[in-house]
């Protein structure tokens, strides 16, 4: 059967070859004469407008504010800063408030922000990623360092181991923090040194196992969450939102509404001033000549009473600014490394 198919296939091939050889040749069709193509001019590219310089009304300098205060306060305060900088530098500014510290870092890295009010840890990550360079460090109460505090509603019944008269703790951290075992904390952003990293580290260091935290982002929000009240109907008092919280010292002053906040929200324990203050950083892509003008504007603002008042009311309780370099954070980097925190592994 296979041999028959092969023979048949061979015959078909030979037949086709023979028929092709015997076929009379046909003349190739003659194409109709065509008119010679007329020369055409090269298309002219549409004119493109040169990009507007950074700081012009069409291309404003974007200031990104860390979301560690209320959005309303930051928006109003940021616009006041932008307006004053415009008066001092002649450049145009606009303000954004990213919804997290991570978003703040991404804005600086992507070029969507040119100036950032950055918390310490967020800056360290942004610097590690090559996205930001510190230019100014904020000053509060005459210092460029600050501490963290544990706070709670007075009706929770916790023992305060902090004496406001002497501004000192009355017990070591292990004693003061043990009472938070089994309680729910309010923490801020995961990249906040005073609102999460150091307080969480201390609780872990002393073996205090707490319930799943309530994440409330900003420090004023921690105070408001605690102020929301205490439920005393059960066997033990519990906070309406959380039982205790962690903030910078002293975030209670951020509450401009409740006159009794200093009595209702008590300090349980405080760290020393070991955290470098927040800073004003510039995007690494900021043109040098523009950066020089912006830096001069900030310095001029911090040297006038009106400017300091604007900075103070912007949400961060800033009382002054001073020039700084990245080496300002070297000691803190060493402390983080000693505690097992490696920022190089946290940069994407």
VEXMI-411732 format. One line per field, with one value per residue: residue number from 1; residue in one letter; x, y, z of N, C-alpha, C in turn. Coordinates in steps of 0.001 Angstrom, whole numbers. Example, Ala and Ser with C-alpha at 12.3 -4.5 7.8 and 13.67 -1.06 7.14 Angstrom:
BEGIN
i = c(1  2)
aa = c(a  s)
nX = c(13190  12850)
nY = c(-5690  -2250)
nZ = c(7800  7080)
caX = c(12300  13670)
caY = c(-4500  -1060)
caZ = c(7800  7140)
cX = c(13200  12900)
cY = c(-3300  30)
cZ = c(7800  7870)
This chain:
BEGIN
i = c(1  2  3  4  5  6  7  8  9  10  11  12  13  14  15  16  17  18  19  20  21  22  23  24  25  26  27  28  29  30  31  32  33  34  35  36  37  38  39  40  41  42  43  44  45  46  47  48  49  50  51  52  53  54  55  56  57  58  59  60  61  62  63  64  65  66  67  68  69  70  71  72  73  74  75  76  77  78  79  80  81  82  83  84  85  86  87  88  89  90  91  92  93  94  95  96  97  98  99  100  101  102  103  104  105  106  107  108  109  110  111  112  113  114  115  116  117  118  119  120  121  122  123  124  125  126  127  128  129  130  131  132  133  134  135  136  137  138  139  140  141  142  143  144  145  146  147  148  149  150  151  152  153  154  155  156  157  158  159  160  161  162  163  164  165  166  167  168  169  170  171  172  173  174  175  176  177  178  179  180  181  182  183  184  185  186  187  188  189  190  191  192  193  194  195  196  197  198  199  200  201  202  203  204  205  206  207  208  209  210  211  212  213  214  215  216  217  218  219  220  221  222  223  224  225  226  227  228  229  230  231  232  233  234  235  236  237  238  239  240  241  242  243  244  245  246  247  248  249  250  251  252  253  254  255  256  257  258  259  260  261  262  263  264  265  266  267  268  269  270  271  272  273  274  275  276  277  278  279  280  281  282  283  284  285  286  287  288  289  290  291  292  293  294  295  296  297  298  299  300  301  302  303  304  305  306  307  308  309  310  311  312  313  314  315  316  317  318  319  320  321  322  323  324  325  326  327  328  329  330  331  332  333  334  335  336  337  338  339  340  341  342  343  344  345  346  347  348)
aa = c(x  x  x  x  x  x  x  x  x  x  x  x  x  x  x  x  x  x  x  x  x  x  x  x  x  x  x  x  x  x  x  x  x  x  x  x  x  x  x  x  x  x  x  x  x  x  x  x  x  x  x  x  x  x  x  x  x  x  x  x  x  x  x  x  x  x  x  x  x  x  x  x  x  x  x  x  x  x  x  x  x  x  x  x  x  x  x  x  x  x  x  x  x  x  x  x  x  x  x  x  x  x  x  x  x  x  x  x  x  x  x  x  x  x  x  x  x  x  x  x  x  x  x  x  x  x  x  x  x  x  x  x  x  x  x  x  x  x  x  x  x  x  x  x  x  x  x  x  x  x  x  x  x  x  x  x  x  x  x  x  x  x  x  x  x  x  x  x  x  x  x  x  x  x  x  x  x  x  x  x  x  x  x  x  x  x  x  x  x  x  x  x  x  x  x  x  x  x  x  x  x  x  x  x  x  x  x  x  x  x  x  x  x  x  x  x  x  x  x  x  x  x  x  x  x  x  x  x  x  x  x  x  x  x  x  x  x  x  x  x  x  x  x  x  x  x  x  x  x  x  x  x  x  x  x  x  x  x  x  x  x  x  x  x  x  x  x  x  x  x  x  x  x  x  x  x  x  x  x  x  x  x  x  x  x  x  x  x  x  x  x  x  x  x  x  x  x  x  x  x  x  x  x  x  x  x  x  x  x  x  x  x  x  x  x  x  x  x  x  x  x  x  x  x  x  x  x  x  x  x  x  x  x  x  x  x  x  x  x  x  x  x  x  x  x  x  x  x)
nX = c(834  1867  3877  2410  1183  3451  4324  2153  2259  4720  4244  2385  3960  5876  4190  3251  5649  6205  4016  4412  6754  5964  4154  3183  5153  4141  3669  4922  2742  2331  3003  921  1815  3172  3001  5893  6879  6216  8553  8542  8282  10060  8270  7385  8283  6126  6333  7866  7253  9531  10313  8932  10779  11686  9871  8492  5215  3909  5256  5470  7336  7118  6069  6204  4486  5008  2687  2093  552  -2790  -4649  -5993  -4761  -2142  -2501  -3458  -1357  806  204  515  3269  4172  3244  4708  7337  7228  7062  9594  11410  10511  9766  7424  5251  3694  1642  1562  87  1135  -330  996  4155  5672  4571  5395  8184  8241  7212  9283  11302  10342  10238  7950  7757  9624  10632  10781  9234  10513  10275  12641  13303  12070  13487  16055  15649  14924  17268  19017  18010  18821  17232  16826  18231  19329  18803  18036  17481  14883  14109  13147  12118  14679  16316  17679  17036  14745  12320  10443  7167  5012  1572  -1707  -5258  -6494  -8444  -7965  -6511  -3808  -537  1307  4617  6055  7169  5830  6638  9366  10127  10961  11464  10190  10721  12299  12199  11316  9673  7691  6503  5518  2874  1392  955  -982  -2683  -4164  -2378  -2208  -650  1391  2439  4178  6826  7478  9642  9287  6622  6263  8585  10680  9055  7711  9936  10955  8892  9033  11632  11416  9727  6949  3908  1502  -1869  -3235  -2241  -3886  -3802  -3310  -2083  -1224  381  -1225  -3637  -3367  -3537  -6168  -7572  -7166  -8342  -10942  -12203  -13046  -14119  -15845  -17425  -16805  -14791  -12332  -11116  -11295  -9995  -11900  -10999  -8239  -5937  -3581  -998  1602  3718  5464  7303  5870  3060  528  83  -750  -3443  -5797  -8326  -9560  -9528  -8823  -7035  -4429  -4865  -6619  -5244  -2532  995  2813  5411  8640  11123  14626  15864  16651  16284  16925  15679  12886  13340  14057  14211  15704  14827  16984  17204  16825  17557  20651  20844  18216  17681  19423  18166  15733  16621  17781  15441  14009  15775  15702  13038  13045  14403  12881  10263  7641  7959  8793  6515  4744  5941  5733  2986  2366  1902  3872  5014  7336  10095  12272  14881  17830  20828  21989  23801  24089  25649  24788  23057  24517  25202  22731  22136  24068  23136  20716  21674  23034  20922  19856  18446  18470  18710  19365  18227  15643  15072  13589)
nY = c(-1205  1274  1436  1769  4286  5863  5538  6650  9311  10002  9860  11926  14146  14026  14368  16956  18346  17819  18906  21564  22072  21841  23824  26821  29768  32771  36236  38658  40774  44106  46985  49809  52997  55295  58502  60329  60489  63395  65488  65629  67752  67434  66495  69002  69213  69639  72583  72495  73508  74910  73441  74845  76668  75275  76349  78344  79784  77966  75637  74784  74598  71721  71154  68690  67522  65782  63377  63758  65326  66715  66592  68901  70919  70734  71367  74037  75247  74582  75974  78569  78602  78227  80585  82545  81818  82322  85121  85679  84531  84784  82641  80085  77993  74871  72789  69487  66735  63750  60469  58775  57952  56383  57009  59627  59348  58072  60100  61970  60455  59976  62428  63842  65492  68196  69439  68249  67858  65948  63133  61536  58705  58226  59998  58823  56472  57550  58878  56714  55574  57362  59563  61952  64850  66167  69476  71292  71224  70872  72882  72603  73798  74737  72652  70189  67583  65024  63221  60154  59278  57432  57385  57704  57520  59138  57779  55125  53938  53336  53399  56313  56849  59141  62299  65376  67687  67562  66835  64244  60672  58269  55667  52744  51682  48996  48506  50500  49939  47373  47236  47486  45089  42856  44850  47233  49131  52472  53269  55243  56000  53231  53899  55855  57144  57952  57373  54707  52961  53174  53052  50586  48926  49103  47915  45342  44704  44501  42417  42805  41848  42873  43691  43578  46448  49665  51454  54740  56697  59825  61758  63658  62360  60067  61129  62122  59742  58444  60314  59942  58309  55970  52671  51424  49330  46657  43978  45139  48424  49601  51176  53211  53239  52570  51411  52538  54784  55908  58657  61597  63810  66831  65581  66193  68885  69443  69369  71665  72086  70804  71863  70529  68559  68023  67087  64952  63187  61415  61260  58330  57292  58380  58561  59467  62447  61352  61163  62384  65529  66193  67039  69383  68450  68319  67245  65016  65566  68244  71294  72967  75799  76566  75266  76653  79144  78432  77381  79688  81147  79673  79946  82707  82944  81601  83367  85507  86935  86723  84718  82516  82148  81306  78844  77496  77168  75410  72767  71177  72239  73776  75699  76883  76791  75158  74950  71854  68748  65466  63948  64534  62580  60327  59182  58302  56447  54550  53735  52562  50444  49015  48121  46264  47068  47343  49571  49364  47112  47767  49366  49589)
nZ = c(0  852  -1058  -3361  -2935  -2969  -5592  -6950  -6058  -7137  -9826  -10157  -9581  -11647  -13802  -13470  -13821  -16487  -17861  -17185  -18553  -21217  -21621  -23350  -23412  -21930  -22544  -20365  -18600  -19658  -17870  -17380  -18614  -16336  -14735  -13960  -10546  -8634  -7037  -3473  -611  2459  5366  7667  11036  13821  15705  18901  22187  24448  27639  30602  33051  36258  39016  37850  37141  35467  35965  38856  41970  43855  47080  49460  52236  55253  56441  59311  60870  61078  58013  57249  58792  57818  55126  55159  56601  54945  52590  53503  53970  51339  50140  51520  50836  48124  48150  49147  47369  44767  43279  42227  44092  45009  47092  48420  50221  50895  51464  53180  54760  53099  50611  50510  50257  47766  46163  46235  45058  42497  41304  41553  43657  44937  47180  50438  53572  55869  58009  60240  59745  57318  55736  55853  54419  51945  51262  51116  48858  47007  46530  47905  49517  52529  53660  55623  59139  61490  64370  67698  70809  71262  70491  68249  68385  69475  71517  72248  73475  75685  75995  77561  78185  81075  82512  82048  83984  84164  85636  85935  85161  84932  85877  85653  86914  87421  84972  84322  84186  86541  86875  85469  82024  81708  83920  83697  81201  81356  82151  79873  78735  76868  76041  73712  71413  69975  67067  64846  61520  59972  59387  61138  63502  66212  66538  66090  65466  67531  69977  69499  69333  71941  73457  72438  73181  75960  76251  76131  75224  73070  71927  68539  66854  66528  63658  63121  61699  61891  64561  66058  65643  67187  69765  69660  69283  71719  73382  72732  74544  77260  77843  80487  81191  81275  82766  83022  82285  78939  76024  73777  71163  71283  73842  74772  73569  71268  70702  69444  71653  72657  71738  72591  72603  70095  69964  69599  70351  72609  75814  78076  77454  78352  80866  80527  78839  79738  80372  80333  80177  79063  76448  76235  74547  71731  69065  65862  64723  62452  58957  56271  53080  49808  46546  44862  42227  41961  40367  40870  40983  41406  43819  45530  45722  46908  49354  50487  50791  52735  54918  55309  56047  58503  60042  60661  62678  61738  59813  61393  62903  60947  60223  62671  62945  60975  61409  62485  64739  64462  65436  64425  61895  60775  58886  57520  57070  55594  57310  59831  60605  61086  63615  64493  62516  63140  65634  64920  63374  65309  66788  65182  62941  59556  57174  54544  53523  53286  51209  48110)
caX = c(0  2773  4584  1446  1050  4687  4321  1147  2781  5814  3627  1793  5047  6440  3187  3253  6886  6091  3051  5035  7777  5313  3286  3751  5461  3243  4372  4618  1876  3018  2374  516  2789  2793  3693  6992  6428  6711  9300  7784  9100  10048  7290  7938  7860  5403  7218  7625  7553  10537  9706  9032  11741  11149  9627  7619  3803  3523  6001  5780  8089  6162  6465  5466  4482  4802  1343  2163  -461  -4044  -4566  -6449  -3720  -999  -2849  -3475  2  1668  -81  1131  4706  4360  3025  5846  8508  7038  7429  11023  12259  9955  9424  6065  5226  2420  1806  821  214  1020  -1121  1856  5579  6131  4156  6266  9466  8024  7044  10618  12090  9797  10262  6651  7951  10978  11000  10034  9354  10661  10673  13995  13470  11687  14623  17151  15307  14979  18686  19571  17544  19342  16110  16713  19403  18906  19316  17726  16910  13987  14485  12040  12578  16109  17062  17425  16715  13519  12098  9131  6458  3834  486  -2971  -6344  -6371  -9407  -7546  -5979  -2376  323  2247  5979  6683  6860  5882  7298  10814  10316  11815  10806  10376  11015  12911  11235  10714  8605  6612  5858  4952  1424  739  813  -2355  -3461  -4096  -1771  -2389  625  1292  2977  5234  8156  7658  10580  8705  5258  6200  9823  11284  8125  7526  11172  11061  7936  9595  12838  11063  8824  5557  3082  300  -2846  -3047  -2328  -4740  -2947  -4058  -1226  -572  511  -2449  -4698  -3199  -4091  -7619  -8084  -7175  -9298  -12290  -12817  -12764  -15278  -15636  -18501  -16285  -14002  -11238  -11370  -10681  -10176  -12878  -10232  -7035  -5722  -2456  -445  2977  3858  6617  7112  4672  2023  -729  -81  -1340  -4893  -6153  -9775  -9923  -8705  -8435  -6300  -3239  -5328  -7250  -4224  -1369  2242  3170  6880  9273  12532  15468  15863  17665  15890  17141  14438  12502  14165  13607  15115  15461  14988  18332  17134  16593  18658  21402  20545  16887  17830  20062  17154  14763  17295  17872  14108  13703  16597  15152  11787  13324  15078  11920  9191  6502  8277  8796  5115  4179  6489  5206  1575  2204  1567  4997  5534  8710  10479  13441  15542  19277  21418  22513  24288  23681  26431  24027  22316  25418  25096  21454  22289  24848  22262  19780  22393  23332  19679  19444  17687  19326  17886  19715  17338  14276  14940  13244)
caY = c(0  2423  1540  2295  5722  6511  5555  7615  10643  10254  10112  13263  15131  14009  14933  18409  18865  17732  19916  22887  22245  21943  25008  27926  30928  33925  37506  39334  41932  45400  47948  51079  54057  56174  59794  60358  61112  64747  65577  66171  68343  66689  67077  69894  68818  70685  73222  72106  74585  74548  73283  76004  76419  74916  77532  79239  79462  76786  74479  75171  73713  70972  70896  67558  67578  64481  63317  63498  66166  66575  67041  70296  71784  70720  72064  75481  75656  74458  77073  79771  78495  78446  82002  83313  81510  83043  86510  85782  84020  85066  81380  79615  76725  74226  71898  68224  65970  62310  59806  57959  58270  55679  57819  60812  58926  57812  61388  62559  59623  60035  63782  64473  66476  68754  69761  67378  67922  64507  62534  60991  57396  58371  60627  57862  55573  58315  59108  55431  55340  58409  60408  63204  65376  67068  70843  71986  70436  71701  73130  72759  73992  74973  71427  69529  66199  64897  61890  59525  59114  56576  58151  56981  58275  59080  56828  53743  53420  53040  54184  57182  56862  60382  63430  66612  68751  67438  66454  63052  59408  57824  54233  52286  51336  47669  48622  51346  49391  46045  47340  47510  43716  42491  46036  47624  50442  53284  53634  56080  55364  52248  54482  56920  56712  58151  56864  53255  52170  53105  52471  49157  48246  49007  46905  44039  44497  44118  41277  43209  41385  43700  43317  44167  47909  50494  52355  55995  57572  60996  61884  64246  61360  59196  61859  62167  58389  58203  61249  59476  57809  54664  51846  50859  48383  45300  43671  46112  49505  49509  52377  53123  52903  51874  51547  53458  55195  56403  59863  62423  64677  66389  65693  66668  70310  69571  69492  73063  72117  70394  72589  69629  67430  67717  66340  63706  62307  61497  60622  57167  57177  59039  58290  60658  63069  60583  61085  63636  66177  66172  67951  69838  67862  68626  66143  64944  66087  69689  72077  73628  77228  76685  74850  77726  80172  77886  77309  81055  81543  79030  80553  84040  82756  81195  84458  86584  86529  86309  83434  81480  81910  80488  77499  76895  76836  74569  71400  70454  72983  74187  76985  77390  75914  75366  74176  70562  67809  64093  63404  64775  61368  59179  58537  57598  55264  53565  53203  51657  49234  48278  47487  45245  47641  47563  50323  49002  46040  48281  50192  48793)
caZ = c(0  926  -2336  -4351  -2695  -3389  -7064  -7378  -5770  -8095  -11140  -10115  -9635  -12998  -14726  -13294  -14410  -17949  -18293  -17028  -19597  -22524  -21708  -24109  -22579  -22091  -22305  -19102  -18817  -19672  -16961  -17999  -18302  -15216  -14704  -12989  -9294  -8373  -5767  -2329  448  3706  6298  8698  12377  14554  16679  20294  23122  25443  28965  31472  34131  37561  39843  37099  37401  34699  36479  40237  42870  44669  48462  50025  53696  55887  57030  60746  61501  60358  56625  57179  59343  56914  53888  55443  56956  53776  51669  54082  53696  49903  49850  52053  50007  46867  48416  49429  46284  43456  42640  42477  44818  45304  48243  48453  51465  50611  52496  54043  54626  51905  49465  50518  49682  46339  45487  46092  44151  41143  40784  41748  44724  44876  48558  51339  55033  56025  59283  60219  59105  55912  55050  55720  53316  50700  50983  50706  47497  46143  46136  48662  50225  53597  53599  56872  60234  62287  65759  68644  72193  71256  70227  66972  68695  70252  72071  72093  74740  75775  76600  77714  78821  82535  83068  81808  85242  84131  86518  85226  85685  84470  86750  84865  87673  87222  83568  84351  84499  87923  86849  84229  80979  81880  84922  83180  80013  81626  82321  78570  78260  76565  75700  72301  71212  68770  66468  63657  60315  60260  59227  62127  64548  67543  66591  65943  65463  68872  70958  69229  69682  73402  73915  72073  73984  77326  76227  76326  74112  73004  70908  67213  66992  65684  62879  62957  60889  62484  66017  66625  65586  68358  70915  69513  69474  73159  73984  72398  75754  77837  78153  81829  81482  81409  83959  83069  81321  77611  75239  72695  69950  71730  75282  74978  72285  71214  69881  69784  72827  73320  70710  73166  72282  68766  70138  69848  70581  73964  76791  79167  76890  79157  82039  80105  78253  80635  79924  81149  80202  77919  76126  76140  73210  70995  67658  65113  64295  61041  58163  54956  52099  48402  45617  44295  40856  41991  39802  41945  41088  42009  45205  46296  45984  47858  50648  51001  51200  54019  55964  55572  56778  59885  60751  60946  63589  60928  59201  62424  63267  59859  60369  63902  62773  59789  61784  63080  65894  64147  66025  63717  60931  60658  57795  57960  56076  55855  58420  61056  60936  61183  64934  64560  61669  63902  66682  64262  62983  66534  67273  64234  61823  58407  56218  53156  53087  53247  50025  46947)
cX = c(866  3483  3680  1286  2283  4727  3352  1640  3868  5265  3044  2858  5615  5480  3179  4475  6787  5165  3638  6031  7139  4470  3981  4034  4510  4019  3956  3761  2667  2282  2048  1524  2267  3625  4771  6534  7067  7482  8439  8750  8985  9059  7979  7391  7172  6330  6847  8076  8545  9876  9937  10001  11038  11038  8790  6168  3336  4190  6435  6629  7094  6759  5590  5614  4202  3452  1344  1281  -1743  -3918  -4973  -5371  -2526  -1286  -2815  -2068  952  1451  506  2640  4975  4223  4202  7102  8418  7437  8949  11900  11768  9584  8006  6104  3799  2682  975  1048  44  312  -310  3304  6160  5788  4991  7612  9321  7867  8399  11429  11641  9865  8927  6653  9406  11525  10155  10300  9340  11016  11992  14115  13110  12825  15752  16892  15396  16420  19347  19201  18044  18297  16096  18033  18926  19562  19137  17171  16043  14483  13218  12619  14102  16945  16726  17267  15423  13355  10698  8493  5317  2773  -771  -4010  -6248  -7290  -9053  -6950  -4521  -1633  1280  3591  6759  6209  6967  6579  8801  11167  11226  10974  11103  10634  11671  11824  10562  9553  7410  5824  5192  3428  660  546  -669  -3253  -3255  -3478  -2332  -1000  371  1844  4098  6651  8407  8554  9935  7315  5140  7534  10428  10302  7907  8760  11345  10117  8450  10796  12507  9969  7368  4751  1749  -627  -2530  -3236  -3405  -3829  -3736  -3244  -570  -539  -699  -3600  -4597  -3833  -5616  -8250  -8162  -8213  -10735  -12981  -12463  -14079  -15024  -16685  -18007  -15525  -12854  -11512  -10641  -10949  -11194  -12185  -8985  -6804  -4570  -1891  982  3035  5213  6284  6924  3510  696  -983  -663  -2853  -5218  -7633  -10126  -8982  -8206  -7579  -5086  -3606  -5902  -6244  -2931  -181  2575  4682  7439  10693  13326  15349  16982  17393  16192  15808  14149  13342  13420  14640  14720  15623  16401  18372  16908  17778  19327  21016  19165  16958  18444  19055  16150  15366  17401  16515  13718  14498  16084  13848  12051  13982  14157  10818  7981  6744  8242  7367  4427  4650  5886  3777  1311  1903  2656  5607  6995  8985  11713  13980  17034  19824  22056  23022  23917  24431  25749  23336  23214  25281  23800  21480  23026  23988  21247  20451  22694  22103  19134  18622  18650  18502  18202  18812  15909  14034  14677  14113)
cY = c(1250  2620  2126  3790  6469  6642  6601  9032  11022  10585  11506  14338  15209  14641  16444  19024  18877  18795  21312  23132  22473  23189  26109  29099  32048  35176  38106  40533  43216  46379  49210  52145  54963  57432  59766  61079  62489  64770  66217  66720  67504  67339  67893  69486  69993  71299  72813  73235  74103  74426  74524  75699  76097  76173  78575  78883  78216  75508  74758  74137  73047  70693  69779  67572  66193  64461  62982  64439  65998  67168  68506  71250  71866  71496  73571  75982  75606  75581  78385  79779  78802  79924  82845  83052  82219  84510  86673  85407  84390  83814  80955  78222  76187  73162  70639  67570  64491  61596  58885  58401  57586  56470  59091  60481  58722  59105  62050  61776  59751  61420  64487  65445  66928  69123  68898  67706  66470  64098  61792  59698  57455  59018  59621  56894  56294  58584  57834  55123  56391  59413  61768  63555  66379  68436  71579  70994  71370  71799  73316  72859  74097  73759  70889  68017  66162  63458  61389  59384  58114  57351  57287  57912  58077  58019  55370  53116  53011  53921  55017  57148  58046  61516  64726  67757  68746  67094  65233  61826  59018  56322  53899  51800  49994  47701  49372  50673  48037  46102  47389  46107  43387  43652  46401  49015  51160  53668  54517  55298  54382  52787  55630  56422  56814  57554  55366  52551  52048  52560  50973  48347  48075  47943  45501  43704  43977  43051  41604  42813  42130  43203  44001  45680  48517  51487  53624  57067  58690  60988  62570  63251  60361  59854  61871  60787  58053  59082  60785  58791  56383  53957  51146  49809  46960  45096  44659  47194  49262  50795  52163  52705  52109  52195  52482  53812  55681  57587  60503  63232  66120  66633  66174  68135  70518  69725  70928  73213  71847  71039  71692  68460  67058  66954  64982  62696  62475  60768  59487  57041  57824  58532  59591  61242  62451  60559  62403  64213  65951  67175  68476  69342  68301  67351  66177  65488  67595  70430  72917  75091  77471  76325  75934  78818  79695  77823  78690  81549  80953  79673  81944  83930  82452  82292  85636  86062  86025  84930  82296  81139  81048  79040  76782  76421  75895  73115  70642  71152  73406  75571  77587  76356  76194  74462  72889  69772  66397  63479  63617  63497  60152  58435  57748  56351  54152  52927  52230  50337  48367  47553  46479  45748  47975  48262  49945  47906  46512  49159  49303  49161)
cZ = c(0  -396  -3401  -4197  -3172  -4904  -7574  -7198  -6773  -9469  -11198  -10244  -11031  -13981  -14648  -13944  -15926  -18479  -18211  -18145  -20947  -22685  -22457  -23184  -22895  -21774  -20985  -19386  -18737  -18784  -17719  -17634  -17207  -15268  -13631  -11718  -9116  -7045  -4677  -1290  1716  4667  7384  10061  13064  15593  18100  21201  24164  26818  29822  32623  35445  38425  39137  37414  36663  35211  37916  40965  43805  46040  49012  51545  54276  56596  58519  61547  60704  58963  56494  57666  58401  55634  54088  55747  55788  52784  52183  53844  52229  49545  50327  51229  48661  47021  48535  48241  44890  42678  43033  43092  44889  46355  48063  49810  51121  51764  53400  53849  53396  50649  49364  49879  48176  45555  45255  45053  42704  40514  40893  42926  44680  46252  49472  52793  55496  57446  59119  59414  57634  55126  54835  54564  51976  50296  50481  49260  46519  45714  46804  49328  51272  53419  54922  57883  61067  63730  66577  70044  72266  70906  68833  67148  69513  70730  71786  73466  74582  76542  76674  78320  80335  83140  82798  83062  85213  85137  85685  85931  85113  85358  85953  85592  87441  85772  83454  84654  85942  88008  85523  83261  81228  82872  84343  82064  80256  81703  80984  77995  78052  76191  74224  72163  69985  68286  65247  62460  60672  60109  60195  63260  65923  67676  66410  66179  66860  69907  70749  69592  71179  73955  73610  72934  75384  77373  76477  75087  74132  71907  69575  67289  66105  64977  62570  62236  61699  63998  66646  66638  66740  69579  70842  69720  70963  73852  73743  73572  76120  78143  79481  82181  81699  82708  84138  82035  80006  76852  74135  71401  70301  73204  75639  73610  72417  70264  70150  71029  72350  72371  71271  72831  70883  68832  70533  70195  72036  74987  77917  78680  77737  80423  81644  79556  79056  80025  80878  81286  78955  77701  76260  74730  72380  69491  66956  64640  62814  60267  56947  53961  50694  47592  45038  42875  40806  41372  40892  42104  41696  43491  46070  46663  47038  49256  51280  51490  52544  55158  56324  56357  58249  60702  61046  61860  62813  60325  60200  62842  62205  59984  61577  63714  61601  60111  62495  64299  65678  64735  65369  62757  60950  59564  58330  56771  56492  57040  59774  61528  61151  62513  65048  63677  62422  64985  66088  63911  64202  67070  66274  63063  60700  57319  54779  52617  52920  52027  48828  45772)
